[in-house]
Amino acid sequence: MPQLDQLTLDDFTPYMNQFFRIRLADHEPIDLELISVTPLPLATRPPATVRQPFSILLLGPSSHQYLRQGTYRLEHAEFGTLELFIVPLGPQAGRMQYEAIFT
């Protein structure tokens, strides 16, 4: 798996609608479903060595509890593990949406 600063939206696209697991101390694991990988607009044309900014959206399980904004270790059998800063955006059909932005 590439380093965090080398990941592109193409690295995430094959895992659409798949689950990434977060393990928390003293809590059952939480599975987040990858539901969107979206390119973000560029303010200026970047050098060829800079990646296209993008965001990913993940949906948590049906629950009234949710993860707070912060860095979590996401695990996926094929993708591997990744320390990722995610932000809760609000519920969608009883499931909390989370976003991570890659610039």
C-alpha positions as CSV (number, residue, x, y, z in Angstrom):
1,M,0.0,0.0,0.0
2,P,1.4,3.4,-0.9
3,Q,2.2,6.0,1.8
4,L,-0.7,8.2,2.9
5,D,0.6,11.2,0.9
6,Q,0.9,9.1,-2.3
7,L,-2.7,7.6,-2.3
8,T,-4.9,8.6,-5.1
9,L,-8.6,8.3,-5.8
10,D,-7.8,5.3,-8.0
11,D,-6.4,3.5,-5.0
12,F,-9.8,3.7,-3.3
13,T,-12.2,3.2,-6.3
14,P,-11.9,-0.6,-6.4
15,Y,-13.1,-0.8,-2.8
16,M,-16.4,1.0,-3.3
17,N,-19.3,-0.5,-1.3
18,Q,-16.8,-2.5,0.8
19,F,-16.2,-2.2,4.5
20,F,-13.2,-0.9,6.4
21,R,-13.0,-2.0,10.1
22,I,-12.0,0.2,13.0
23,R,-11.0,-1.5,16.3
24,L,-11.5,0.5,19.4
25,A,-10.4,-0.3,23.0
26,D,-13.3,-1.6,25.1
27,H,-15.7,-1.5,22.2
28,E,-16.9,-3.9,19.4
29,P,-15.2,-3.2,16.0
30,I,-17.0,-0.7,13.8
31,D,-17.3,-1.3,10.1
32,L,-17.5,1.8,7.8
33,E,-18.7,1.3,4.2
34,L,-16.9,3.2,1.5
35,I,-19.7,4.9,-0.5
36,S,-18.0,7.7,-2.5
37,V,-14.6,8.7,-4.0
38,T,-14.8,12.2,-5.4
39,P,-12.2,14.4,-7.1
40,L,-12.0,17.9,-5.6
41,P,-11.4,21.0,-7.7
42,L,-7.9,22.5,-7.8
43,A,-7.3,26.1,-6.8
44,T,-4.3,26.2,-9.2
45,R,-2.7,23.8,-11.6
46,P,-0.4,21.6,-9.4
47,P,3.1,20.4,-10.4
48,A,3.0,17.0,-12.0
49,T,4.3,15.5,-8.8
50,V,1.2,16.6,-6.8
51,R,-1.8,14.4,-6.7
52,Q,-5.3,15.4,-7.6
53,P,-7.1,16.3,-4.4
54,F,-10.1,14.0,-3.5
55,S,-12.4,13.0,-0.7
56,I,-13.9,9.7,0.4
57,L,-17.2,9.2,2.2
58,L,-17.8,6.3,4.5
59,L,-21.1,5.2,6.2
60,G,-21.1,3.8,9.7
61,P,-23.5,1.2,11.1
62,S,-27.1,2.0,12.0
63,S,-26.7,3.4,15.5
64,H,-27.2,6.5,17.6
65,Q,-23.5,6.4,18.6
66,Y,-20.8,7.7,16.3
67,L,-17.1,8.2,16.1
68,R,-15.8,11.6,17.0
69,Q,-13.6,13.6,14.6
70,G,-10.1,12.1,14.8
71,T,-7.5,9.7,13.5
72,Y,-8.5,6.1,13.3
73,R,-6.8,2.9,12.0
74,L,-8.9,1.5,9.2
75,E,-8.3,-2.1,8.2
76,H,-9.3,-3.9,5.0
77,A,-8.2,-7.4,4.0
78,E,-7.0,-6.4,0.5
79,F,-6.3,-2.7,0.9
80,G,-4.4,-3.1,4.1
81,T,-4.3,-0.7,7.1
82,L,-4.4,3.0,7.1
83,E,-4.3,5.7,9.8
84,L,-6.9,8.2,8.6
85,F,-8.3,11.5,10.0
86,I,-12.1,11.3,9.5
87,V,-14.8,13.9,10.3
88,P,-18.5,13.0,11.0
89,L,-20.8,14.9,8.6
90,G,-24.2,13.9,9.9
91,P,-26.6,11.1,9.6
92,Q,-27.9,9.6,6.4
93,A,-30.8,7.1,6.8
94,G,-29.8,6.4,10.4
95,R,-26.1,5.9,9.6
96,M,-23.4,8.5,10.3
97,Q,-21.5,9.8,7.3
98,Y,-17.8,10.3,7.6
99,E,-15.4,12.2,5.3
100,A,-11.6,12.1,4.7
101,I,-10.0,14.6,2.4
102,F,-6.7,14.1,0.6
103,T,-4.9,17.2,-0.7
